Amino acid sequence: MRFAIGRTGGYVDALTLSRGRIEPLAPFSCPECGERVVVRQGVKRRLHFAHVNPCGCGESTGHHEDKWGVRQWLQGQGYEVEQEVVIGTRRADLVAVRDNTRFVIEIQASTLSIESYVERTRHYQDNGLDVVWLASGLQPGGVATFKPWMRAELARRHSLIVPTGPALYRFVGFPVSIRAGVGQWKVATSFDASPFAAYYGFDAHRWTQVIRRRRMTPPYPTPQYRRLILNRLYPLGMLPSLLPSYCYLPLSSLWGLHVHPFMFQTVLYLNRRDCPGDSISWSIEKTCRQFEVTPTSDFLQAFEVQWRQLLNVFDVTEAVRDWHVPKTLDKALFHDFRYFQGFQRFMANSYIN
């Protein structure tokens, strides 16, 4: 074990200190169970801490290192940090306190179901504490792959924080499939993110490249895709590769729904086209139900507001029958490029102003 609590209550790192510098800090205790640990070093093993009696805690070395790094980052931000705090029936990794703010930090590396994520988040909130989930082990950079609980965190807090040594990185962006997203990785200076952060960093070139690949290689025609899209497009004389550009809007609210973002927008487009008299809210809820998911009221409201706002920015109405439908693939790609380049310029000017 690399870390232990010394007699002064601070963390002691066996990897960075020599035996001569560690021993004056004795006695030591385990950060997890509080039991006594001692310094050991063998012929084949470097300096480490070991329990006098076996400990039932099974956290990995990487998890301990992440907690140590996040704790130091928080202290550098002026927070007082408590570790392994029991809150109700749960034990939080870290609790950060500054001024009148107190919140929980959970560092998650192992598998976590979306149900557990929701239950544990609600547990802390019911106890009057906000919670920030950190994705341990996720490598910043490129097209990121996210598990369902990470998508839920992106929807709830507008970003996902990843610990990497002494620094924290934040991802803000948009979903482009059920698992992947494109956006920006930035060094985090706080846990708060604006709902518009992803838009201010919107990259039109990357976005149009994603759409280009989507248009040129349509999804495999699963029974669901055939039922919800293909069987409805062909009677209209439309091809999947020639859908309007507005079926590919960058919508960060779709992190909150475990459905392919472009498929969702396409089915919404077809629903609005078939039943233009329906309310927007009902069309969105109907689309969710067609994908056999039950939307939360928060998602329905967030998606409707965001969808309307983006259509307004693109200067198109909610009457989808008036949307421009390209006749050829070249025209479709040209419209994608023109519309999203204009959107990027609009967001850049909004950010400056």
N, C-alpha and C positions, 0 to 999 in steps of 0.2 A: 504494500500500500504506500502510495507516494506522499499523501498529506495526513497530518494529524494536528490536533489542537494542543498548543503548548500551555505552560502554567500561567502565562499572562492572558490567555484566551484568544491569541492570534493563531493564524495558520502557519504551520511549519512545513516546508517543502524539502523532502529528503533528496530530491534530484539536484537541487541547486546549492545545498549546504554540505559542508564536510561534517564528519562525526564530531570533531572538536567544537564546531560551532553549534551543533544540534544539541549535544548532551546538556549544556547549561540551561536549556529551555525545558528540561524534564520537570515533572512527569507529563506524559502525553496521554491524550484520550482520542478515541475514534470520532470523527465528525458525524458519523451516522448513528451509532448506537450509544456513544458516550462511555463505552468500556475502555479499560486501560490498554494501551499499546506500548511497545518497546521498540527501540532502534535495533535493527539487525543488519548484518552484512556477511555474506558468505564468499567462498572462493569463486563461485560461478554467478552469484547474484549481487547486484549493486546495493548500495545503502537503501534501506526501506524500513517502513514500520510494519509491525506484526502484532496481532492480538495475543494477549496472554491466554485468553479463552476464545474459542471460535465465535465469530460474529455471523449472524444470519443475514446481514445486508449484502446484496449482490450487485451493487452498482459498479460499473466499469471504471477503469482508470481514466478513460476519456471523459466520462461524466463528471468525475471529480475535478479534472483539469478545467472543464468548461465552467463548473461552478466557481472554481477559484478565479478564473479569468473574468467572469461576469461580476463576481463580488468586487474585484479590484476596479473594474470599470465603473461600477456604481459608486464606489467610494471616491473615485476621481471626479464624479459628477456631483459630489456633495451629499450623497445619501448615506444614512446609517443603515447597516445591513445586518439582518438576523438570518441565521441559517437553520434549516431543518426545524421550522416552526409548526407546531401542531395547531391546526385550525379546524375545530369541530372534529370530524372523523378523518380528516386528511392531514398529511404532513407536507407542507410547501417546501420546495427547494430553497428559495430565498424570499425574504420579505424586505422591501426597501422602504425607508422612511425619510422624508425630508419636508420640513415645515409642517403643513397639515395634510400632506399626501402620504398615503401608505398603500402599497400594492404588492401583489404576489408575482414572483418570477418562477415559472416552471420551465425547466430545461429538458426537452423531450428528445431522446435518441432511439428508444425502443419503439416497437409497434404500438400504435394507439388508435383504437377504433374511433369513428366519428361520434358514436354514442357516448364513449367514455370522455371524449373531449368536451362534449356539450354538458354532460353531467357534472364533471369536475369544475368547469367554468361556472356553471350555475351555483355550485356549492360555495365557491369563494364569493360570488356576488351576493348570495343570500346571507353571507356573513359580513357584508358591507365592504368587501375588498374587490377592486378590479384585479385582473390577472393578465399577464403578458406571457405568451408561450414562445419559447425560443426553439428553433429547429436545429438540434445538435447533429453534426455530421453532414449537413447539406453544404456542398461546395459552391461558393458564389461564382458567377460567371456564366456566360452563354445562355442557351435555352434551358431553363430550370425545369425540373420534374418535381411535382408536388403531390403529396399524399392527401387524402380527403380532409384530414384534420388541418393540414396546412392551408388548404383552400378556404376552409371555414375561418381560420385566423386572418387570412388576407381579406375576406369579406367583412369581418368584424372590426379589424383595426386598420385596414387599408394598406397594410404592409406586413412583411414577415421578417423577423430578426433572426440572424444566424450568428452564433458565437464562433470566432476563429482566433484562438489564442487570446491576446490582450485586447483585441478589437472586436467590435460588433458590426455586422453588415446588414443593411436593410434592402429588401427587394420590393420594388413597386412596379406594377405592370398589369398586363391583361392576360386572361386565359386564351389559349389558341387550340386547346383540346381538353379532354377530361383530365389529363395529367400535366400537360406542359403549359408554360407561360412565357411571354417575352416582355422584357422591360429593362429596368435599370437596377444595378447593384451599386449602392453607395455606402460609405462609412456612416454608421449611425451615430448621431450626437444626442439623440433622445429616443424615447419609445413612442412618441406621438407623431402621427403622419396626417397630412391634410387629405381629405377625400379626393382632391384634385391633383395630388402629387404625381400620379401616373400620367396624367394628361400633360402636365408641364414638361415631362420628359419624353413625350411621345416621339417615336422614331418612325417617320412615314416610310422610309426605305425598307426597314425591317418588316413593317406591317404589310406593305404591298408585296414583299417577297413571300410572306406566309400565305397571302391570298392567292398569289400566282400559283404556288404549289398546290393549293386547295383546288383551284379551278382546273389545273392540268391533270391532276390525279384525284378524281372524285373518290369518296369513301367506298369501301366495299359494300355492295348492296345487301346489307343485313335485312332480315324481315322487318325490323322496325324502320330502317331507312327507306325501304321500298314502300311500306304502308304509309308513312307520314309524309314522304317527299316525292319519290319517283312516280308513284301511282297518281299523284295529284299534279305533277308538273307536266307530264306527257300529254294529257288531254288539253292543256293550255298551249301546247306547241312550244314549250320551253325546255331548255336543256339545263342540267345542274351547273354546267360550266359557264352559263350565261345569265346567272342570277344578277339582280341589281347590286351595285356596290354597297348599298345600304343594308344588305343582309350580312355584312362583314364589319359592323361597327365595333370599335374597341370599347367594350362595356365591362368595367371592373366589377360591377354588381354581380356579374355571372360567376364570380368566384364562389358565391353563396349557393350555387345550384350544381349538383354533380351531373351535368349534362353538357355535351359538346356545345360550345358557345355559338358556332356557326350553324349547326343543325337547329339549335333553339331559335335563332333569329329567322332561319328559313321557314320553319313551321309557323312561327308567329306571322311572318309575311303572308304565307298562304292562308292562314286563318283570317287575317284582316282582309285579304283579297276576296275570300269566299263570303265573309259576313261583315261588310263594311259598316253596318249599322250597330254592331256590338260596341260596347264601351271598351276603352283600352285596357282597363283593369281586368275585365272579364276575358278578353282575348289572351292576356298574359297568363291568367290562372288556367284557362282552358289549355293553353300550350303546355303548361307544367303537368297537368293531368294526363295529357296525351303521352308524355314521357314517363308516366306512372310515378311521379314525385309529388309530394305534398308541400307546397311552398309555405313559408312563414309569412306573416303579414309584413315583417320588416323587409323581406326580399321583394315582395310585390310592390311595396311603396318605393323602395330604392330603385328597382329596375324601371318602373314606369317614369319616375322623375328623370332618371339618367337617359332613357331612350328618347323621351320628348326633348330634352335639352340638346342632345346630339343631332336629332333631326332638325331642330331649329338652327343650330350652327351650320349644318350642311344646306340650309335654306330649302328644305323639302317638307311637304306636309305629311300628316299622318294618314292621308288617303293613299294607300300603297299602290292603288291602280294607276296613279299618276307618276309613279317612279319610272325612271328611264330603264328600259330593258335592252341591253346591248344585243346586236345582231350577230356579231362575230367575236371570237376570242380576243383578237387584237383590239377591238373596240372596248371590250370589257376590261382588259388590262390597262388601256389608256385611261378610261374613266376612273379606275381604281387609283392610278398614279396621280391624276389631276385632283381628285377629290381629297385624297389623304395628304397630299403635299399642301393643299390649301388649308386643311385642318391643322397641320403642324404649324404653318405660319400664323394662323389665328391664335393658337395656344401660346406660341412664343410671344406674340404681341400682347396678349392678355397678361402673361407673366411679367413682362417688362412694365406694363402700365399698372 
